[in-house]
Amino acid sequence: MTRFATRTGELLASIKQTCGDDRASQIVEFALSLPLLVVFAVGIFDFSGALSLKQKLTNAAREGARVAASDPATDLNASVPVSVSDAVQVVDNYLLSARVNDCGLSGAAPVLTTGLTWSATTTGTCSGSGITVSVNKGCTSTIPANSTTVHLIGTCVLISYPYKWKYNSVAGLFGASFAGPSTINTAAGAFSEN
């Protein structure tokens, strides 16, 4: 009986020593927190990438609007006015210089959609609906001046660009989903100089 009690005591002491050891707890804590850290890291990089892309698209739209506003408006009766074509080319060149996929925009010809608005759309190598660049040569703004309002005519450039979220695929591994916007839209305007 004493031999059995000794073995039982040794076994209990061994179990207490094993359970009291906290070396493995750090591995378990890391294994539990790693998925959350991965989701946060991918989310930070993905959202900052989307924000950076929006800034580049805004800059491209602003440059396109500036060029189109400085061109003469005497060619608006043409099927594709030079000012509109210039704006689309400037947007395309800006995207390429900023290392943004232009989705084959250089091969897209602007088409008159409504009134004084032309649009160039192409899917090219982009996912989803592709890129759309719209140039409105009759964009108006109203500014209050004393007791009257002044209507200023300018040029507006709108860009709609597809964006594929990487965050959704990582969140999907953990049973979650993120339905972010599938396009990034931006616009810029400039007052007509001619």
Secondary structure as a PSIPRED ss2 file (coil, helix, strand):
# PSIPRED VFORMAT (PSIPRED V4.0)

   1 M C   1.000  0.000  0.000
   2 T H   0.000  1.000  0.000
   3 R H   0.000  1.000  0.000
   4 F H   0.000  1.000  0.000
   5 A H   0.000  1.000  0.000
   6 T H   0.000  1.000  0.000
   7 R H   0.000  1.000  0.000
   8 T H   0.000  1.000  0.000
   9 G H   0.000  1.000  0.000
  10 E H   0.000  1.000  0.000
  11 L H   0.000  1.000  0.000
  12 L H   0.000  1.000  0.000
  13 A H   0.000  1.000  0.000
  14 S H   0.000  1.000  0.000
  15 I H   0.000  1.000  0.000
  16 K H   0.000  1.000  0.000
  17 Q H   0.000  1.000  0.000
  18 T H   0.000  1.000  0.000
  19 C H   0.000  1.000  0.000
  20 G H   0.000  1.000  0.000
  21 D C   1.000  0.000  0.000
  22 D C   1.000  0.000  0.000
  23 R H   0.000  1.000  0.000
  24 A H   0.000  1.000  0.000
  25 S H   0.000  1.000  0.000
  26 Q H   0.000  1.000  0.000
  27 I H   0.000  1.000  0.000
  28 V H   0.000  1.000  0.000
  29 E H   0.000  1.000  0.000
  30 F H   0.000  1.000  0.000
  31 A H   0.000  1.000  0.000
  32 L H   0.000  1.000  0.000
  33 S H   0.000  1.000  0.000
  34 L H   0.000  1.000  0.000
  35 P H   0.000  1.000  0.000
  36 L H   0.000  1.000  0.000
  37 L H   0.000  1.000  0.000
  38 V H   0.000  1.000  0.000
  39 V H   0.000  1.000  0.000
  40 F H   0.000  1.000  0.000
  41 A H   0.000  1.000  0.000
  42 V H   0.000  1.000  0.000
  43 G H   0.000  1.000  0.000
  44 I H   0.000  1.000  0.000
  45 F H   0.000  1.000  0.000
  46 D H   0.000  1.000  0.000
  47 F H   0.000  1.000  0.000
  48 S H   0.000  1.000  0.000
  49 G H   0.000  1.000  0.000
  50 A H   0.000  1.000  0.000
  51 L H   0.000  1.000  0.000
  52 S H   0.000  1.000  0.000
  53 L H   0.000  1.000  0.000
  54 K H   0.000  1.000  0.000
  55 Q H   0.000  1.000  0.000
  56 K H   0.000  1.000  0.000
  57 L H   0.000  1.000  0.000
  58 T H   0.000  1.000  0.000
  59 N H   0.000  1.000  0.000
  60 A H   0.000  1.000  0.000
  61 A H   0.000  1.000  0.000
  62 R H   0.000  1.000  0.000
  63 E H   0.000  1.000  0.000
  64 G H   0.000  1.000  0.000
  65 A H   0.000  1.000  0.000
  66 R H   0.000  1.000  0.000
  67 V H   0.000  1.000  0.000
  68 A H   0.000  1.000  0.000
  69 A H   0.000  1.000  0.000
  70 S H   0.000  1.000  0.000
  71 D C   1.000  0.000  0.000
  72 P C   1.000  0.000  0.000
  73 A C   1.000  0.000  0.000
  74 T C   1.000  0.000  0.000
  75 D C   1.000  0.000  0.000
  76 L C   1.000  0.000  0.000
  77 N C   1.000  0.000  0.000
  78 A C   1.000  0.000  0.000
  79 S C   1.000  0.000  0.000
  80 V C   1.000  0.000  0.000
  81 P C   1.000  0.000  0.000
  82 V H   0.000  1.000  0.000
  83 S H   0.000  1.000  0.000
  84 V H   0.000  1.000  0.000
  85 S H   0.000  1.000  0.000
  86 D H   0.000  1.000  0.000
  87 A H   0.000  1.000  0.000
  88 V H   0.000  1.000  0.000
  89 Q H   0.000  1.000  0.000
  90 V H   0.000  1.000  0.000
  91 V H   0.000  1.000  0.000
  92 D H   0.000  1.000  0.000
  93 N H   0.000  1.000  0.000
  94 Y H   0.000  1.000  0.000
  95 L H   0.000  1.000  0.000
  96 L H   0.000  1.000  0.000
  97 S H   0.000  1.000  0.000
  98 A C   1.000  0.000  0.000
  99 R C   1.000  0.000  0.000
 100 V C   1.000  0.000  0.000
 101 N C   1.000  0.000  0.000
 102 D C   1.000  0.000  0.000
 103 C C   1.000  0.000  0.000
 104 G C   1.000  0.000  0.000
 105 L H   0.000  1.000  0.000
 106 S H   0.000  1.000  0.000
 107 G H   0.000  1.000  0.000
 108 A C   1.000  0.000  0.000
 109 A C   1.000  0.000  0.000
 110 P C   1.000  0.000  0.000
 111 V E   0.000  0.000  1.000
 112 L E   0.000  0.000  1.000
 113 T E   0.000  0.000  1.000
 114 T E   0.000  0.000  1.000
 115 G C   1.000  0.000  0.000
 116 L C   1.000  0.000  0.000
 117 T E   0.000  0.000  1.000
 118 W E   0.000  0.000  1.000
 119 S E   0.000  0.000  1.000
 120 A E   0.000  0.000  1.000
 121 T E   0.000  0.000  1.000
 122 T E   0.000  0.000  1.000
 123 T C   1.000  0.000  0.000
 124 G C   1.000  0.000  0.000
 125 T C   1.000  0.000  0.000
 126 C C   1.000  0.000  0.000
 127 S C   1.000  0.000  0.000
 128 G C   1.000  0.000  0.000
 129 S C   1.000  0.000  0.000
 130 G C   1.000  0.000  0.000
 131 I E   0.000  0.000  1.000
 132 T E   0.000  0.000  1.000
 133 V E   0.000  0.000  1.000
 134 S E   0.000  0.000  1.000
 135 V E   0.000  0.000  1.000
 136 N E   0.000  0.000  1.000
 137 K E   0.000  0.000  1.000
 138 G E   0.000  0.000  1.000
 139 C E   0.000  0.000  1.000
 140 T E   0.000  0.000  1.000
 141 S E   0.000  0.000  1.000
 142 T E   0.000  0.000  1.000
 143 I E   0.000  0.000  1.000
 144 P E   0.000  0.000  1.000
 145 A E   0.000  0.000  1.000
 146 N C   1.000  0.000  0.000
 147 S C   1.000  0.000  0.000
 148 T E   0.000  0.000  1.000
 149 T E   0.000  0.000  1.000
 150 V E   0.000  0.000  1.000
 151 H E   0.000  0.000  1.000
 152 L E   0.000  0.000  1.000
 153 I E   0.000  0.000  1.000
 154 G E   0.000  0.000  1.000
 155 T E   0.000  0.000  1.000
 156 C E   0.000  0.000  1.000
 157 V E   0.000  0.000  1.000
 158 L E   0.000  0.000  1.000
 159 I E   0.000  0.000  1.000
 160 S E   0.000  0.000  1.000
 161 Y E   0.000  0.000  1.000
 162 P E   0.000  0.000  1.000
 163 Y C   1.000  0.000  0.000
 164 K C   1.000  0.000  0.000
 165 W C   1.000  0.000  0.000
 166 K C   1.000  0.000  0.000
 167 Y H   0.000  1.000  0.000
 168 N H   0.000  1.000  0.000
 169 S H   0.000  1.000  0.000
 170 V H   0.000  1.000  0.000
 171 A H   0.000  1.000  0.000
 172 G H   0.000  1.000  0.000
 173 L C   1.000  0.000  0.000
 174 F C   1.000  0.000  0.000
 175 G C   1.000  0.000  0.000
 176 A C   1.000  0.000  0.000
 177 S C   1.000  0.000  0.000
 178 F C   1.000  0.000  0.000
 179 A C   1.000  0.000  0.000
 180 G C   1.000  0.000  0.000
 181 P C   1.000  0.000  0.000
 182 S C   1.000  0.000  0.000
 183 T E   0.000  0.000  1.000
 184 I E   0.000  0.000  1.000
 185 N E   0.000  0.000  1.000
 186 T E   0.000  0.000  1.000
 187 A E   0.000  0.000  1.000
 188 A E   0.000  0.000  1.000
 189 G E   0.000  0.000  1.000
 190 A E   0.000  0.000  1.000
 191 F E   0.000  0.000  1.000
 192 S C   1.000  0.000  0.000
 193 E C   1.000  0.000  0.000
 194 N C   1.000  0.000  0.000
